[in-house]
Amino acid sequence: MGSHTACRVRPTEMCLDTLAPRGWNDQIGVMRGSRELLAVLVLLTPSACRDSSGPDSPVASEIVAFAGDGQLGFVATTSAPIVARVRSDDNTPIEGFEVHFEVSAGDAAVTASRVITDVNGLARSRVEYGTRAGRISVHASAAVPNSPAIFRLEAVPEFPRGVLIVSGNDQLGLPGAMLPQPLVARVVDRFDNDVPDVDVSFTVSRGSGSVEPASARTDARGRVQTQWRLGSSGEQQVIVTTENGKQAFFNALAR
């Protein structure tokens, strides 16, 4: 018996003597106790007694952002996949692990919140951007020591849909004089997000005045401005026009 290899089996498992080929029964000794069966098989190797959940199986230790971090997308659209990976200390992928995706900051939602890792240890979701532009953070969490993995994305404004007057409208000044307040306009998309880096022109459409500068680009807050020197007495007007033809009108009176 000392040279035999022992393998413990649960009461619900089939006894090894029913699985052995004919002619092996004389090599199998079965001892029955109240809680278990102890089957001794001379020809059975020790490796056959080891299951995949034993001490040699890889243990999940961390979750990392595998793909999709750093994306930019228009508001009210859906991102490319964000992919998290669960792995062991030796970088072995862990299959069948639950990953929880959750938006931790920003106007957005995830398409799949609970995902099971595939054979490569990967779990995938996407981000649905809301209507408010800005930075977004998504956490991918798992029951591992190093968690969560963090994905950072940004929703950017759509193309200009309108020009709003911020300040400088309806001023009164002397003919030929510079108005005290600059003309300030704001370029927005259809969701009222400020649109930066838009080329804008200012044109005197009524009166003989001038503007300086005659063109500019919107700043990070979607704002652009110019100074207006009035012409001869009477009603004056300046048109502000974006590169895609959206307009607003500033009026003044010289007297």
C-alpha positions in Angstrom: 0.0 0.0 0.0 2.9 2.4 0.7 3.8 2.4 -3.0 0.3 3.1 -4.2 -1.0 6.5 -5.3 -4.1 7.6 -3.3 -6.9 9.8 -4.7 -9.8 11.0 -2.5 -13.2 11.3 -4.1 -16.4 12.8 -2.8 -19.4 10.6 -1.9 -21.3 11.9 -4.9 -18.6 10.8 -7.4 -18.4 7.4 -9.0 -16.2 4.9 -7.3 -13.0 4.3 -9.3 -13.6 0.5 -9.4 -16.6 1.2 -11.6 -14.5 3.2 -14.0 -11.5 0.8 -14.2 -11.1 -1.4 -17.3 -11.9 -5.1 -16.9 -8.9 -7.0 -15.4 -7.9 -4.1 -13.1 -10.2 -5.0 -10.3 -7.5 -7.0 -8.6 -5.3 -3.8 -8.4 -8.0 -1.7 -6.8 -8.6 -1.7 -3.0 -11.7 0.1 -1.8 -12.1 1.2 1.8 -15.5 2.5 2.7 -16.0 4.9 5.6 -19.1 6.8 6.8 -18.1 10.0 4.9 -16.0 9.1 1.9 -14.5 6.5 -0.3 -10.8 5.9 -0.5 -9.8 4.3 -3.8 -6.3 3.0 -4.3 -5.3 2.4 -7.8 -1.8 1.2 -8.6 -1.9 2.3 -12.3 -3.4 5.7 -11.6 -0.9 8.6 -11.8 -0.9 11.4 -9.2 -1.7 14.0 -11.9 -5.1 12.4 -12.5 -6.1 13.4 -8.9 -5.5 17.1 -9.5 -8.4 19.3 -10.8 -8.2 22.8 -12.4 -9.1 24.5 -9.2 -6.1 23.2 -7.4 -3.1 25.1 -6.1 -1.5 25.1 -9.6 -4.3 27.2 -11.1 -3.5 30.9 -11.8 -5.0 33.4 -9.3 -6.5 36.7 -10.5 -4.5 39.6 -9.0 -5.4 42.7 -11.0 -7.6 44.3 -13.6 -6.1 46.7 -16.2 -7.4 49.0 -19.0 -6.5 46.9 -22.1 -8.0 49.1 -24.9 -10.2 52.1 -25.4 -8.7 54.5 -22.9 -8.2 58.2 -24.0 -11.0 58.3 -26.5 -12.7 61.5 -27.9 -16.2 61.4 -29.2 -19.0 63.8 -30.1 -21.8 64.3 -27.6 -24.8 62.0 -28.1 -22.8 59.3 -29.8 -21.3 55.9 -28.6 -17.7 55.2 -28.1 -15.5 52.4 -29.5 -15.2 49.5 -27.1 -13.5 49.9 -23.8 -11.8 46.7 -22.8 -10.6 45.6 -19.4 -8.3 42.6 -18.7 -8.2 40.4 -15.6 -4.8 38.7 -15.2 -2.6 36.9 -12.7 0.7 38.0 -11.3 2.5 36.2 -14.1 0.2 37.9 -16.8 -2.0 34.8 -17.3 -5.5 35.8 -18.5 -8.3 34.8 -16.2 -11.4 33.5 -17.9 -14.9 33.6 -16.3 -14.4 36.5 -14.0 -17.1 39.2 -13.5 -16.2 42.8 -14.3 -18.4 45.7 -13.3 -18.3 48.8 -15.6 -19.5 52.1 -14.0 -19.4 55.8 -15.0 -17.7 57.6 -12.1 -17.7 61.1 -13.6 -19.2 62.9 -16.5 -22.4 62.8 -18.5 -22.4 59.3 -19.9 -23.6 55.7 -19.4 -22.2 52.3 -20.2 -23.8 49.8 -22.6 -23.0 46.8 -20.5 -22.4 47.1 -16.7 -21.6 43.5 -15.8 -19.5 41.4 -18.1 -17.8 38.0 -17.8 -14.2 37.8 -19.1 -13.6 35.6 -22.1 -10.8 33.0 -22.7 -8.3 35.9 -23.1 -9.4 37.5 -19.8 -11.1 40.4 -21.6 -14.4 42.1 -20.7 -15.9 44.7 -23.1 -18.4 47.6 -22.9 -19.0 50.9 -24.6 -19.7 54.4 -23.4 -22.8 56.3 -24.5 -21.9 60.0 -24.3 -24.6 62.3 -23.0 -25.5 65.7 -24.4 -23.1 67.7 -22.1 -19.5 68.0 -23.3 -16.7 67.3 -20.9 -14.4 64.6 -19.4 -15.7 61.2 -18.5 -14.3 58.6 -16.2 -15.3 54.9 -16.2 -14.2 52.4 -13.6 -13.9 48.7 -14.4 -14.0 46.8 -11.1 -13.4 43.1 -10.2 -12.9 41.1 -7.0 -9.1 41.3 -7.2 -6.5 43.1 -5.1 -5.6 45.7 -7.7 -8.9 47.2 -8.8 -10.4 49.2 -10.5 -9.0 49.9 -13.9 -9.8 53.4 -15.0 -10.8 54.6 -18.5 -10.7 58.3 -19.3 -12.7 59.6 -22.2 -13.9 63.0 -23.4 -17.2 64.1 -25.1 -16.6 67.0 -27.4 -19.2 69.5 -28.8 -20.9 69.0 -32.2 -20.5 71.5 -35.0 -21.8 75.0 -34.5 -25.6 75.4 -34.6 -25.9 78.9 -33.4 -24.3 82.2 -32.3 -25.4 83.9 -29.1 -24.7 87.4 -28.0 -23.0 87.6 -24.7 -22.4 91.3 -24.2 -21.9 94.6 -26.1 -25.2 94.8 -27.9 -27.4 98.0 -28.0 -24.7 100.4 -27.0 -24.8 104.2 -27.5 -21.7 106.2 -28.6 -20.5 109.3 -30.3 -20.1 109.2 -34.1 -16.6 108.0 -35.0 -15.9 106.9 -31.4 -14.9 103.4 -30.1 -17.7 101.8 -28.1 -16.7 101.3 -24.4 -17.6 97.6 -24.4 -16.3 95.0 -26.8 -18.7 92.8 -28.8 -18.7 89.4 -27.3 -20.4 86.4 -29.0 -20.6 82.7 -28.0 -20.8 79.8 -30.5 -22.8 76.8 -29.4 -23.9 73.4 -30.7 -27.5 72.1 -30.7 -27.1 71.1 -27.0 -25.9 74.5 -26.0 -22.3 73.3 -25.5 -19.6 75.9 -26.1 -17.7 75.2 -29.4 -14.0 76.1 -29.4 -11.7 76.7 -32.3 -14.4 78.1 -34.7 -13.4 80.8 -37.2 -15.7 83.8 -36.9 -15.9 87.0 -38.9 -17.3 90.5 -38.0 -18.7 92.7 -40.7 -20.2 96.2 -40.5 -23.5 95.9 -42.3 -25.0 99.3 -41.4 -23.2 102.6 -40.9 -19.6 103.5 -41.9 -17.8 102.2 -38.8 -15.1 99.5 -38.5 -14.2 96.6 -36.3 -10.9 95.4 -35.0 -10.2 92.5 -35.4 -12.4 91.7 -38.3 -12.0 87.9 -37.7 -11.1 85.7 -34.7 -11.3 82.2 -33.4 -13.5 81.1 -30.5 -11.6 80.2 -27.3 -12.1 77.2 -25.0 -15.4 78.6 -23.8 -16.7 79.2 -27.3 -16.3 82.9 -27.0 -15.0 85.5 -29.5 -14.9 89.3 -29.4 -14.0 92.5 -31.3 -14.0 96.2 -30.8 -16.4 98.5 -32.7 -15.7 102.0 -33.9 -18.9 103.7 -34.9 -19.4 105.5 -38.1 -21.6 108.5 -38.8 -24.6 109.3 -36.7 -27.6 107.0 -36.7 -28.3 103.3 -36.3 -25.3 101.0 -36.8 -25.0 97.2 -37.1 -22.4 94.5 -37.1 -23.0 90.9 -38.2 -21.0 88.0 -36.6 -20.8 84.9 -38.9 -19.3 81.5 -38.1 -17.4 79.4 -40.7 -20.5 77.4 -41.4 -22.8 80.4 -41.9 -24.4 80.8 -38.4 -25.1 84.5 -37.6 -25.9 87.0 -34.9 -26.4 90.8 -35.0 -25.0 93.5 -32.8 -26.8 96.9 -32.9 -25.6 100.4 -31.7 -26.7 104.0 -32.0 -24.3 106.9 -32.9 -25.4 110.4 -31.9 
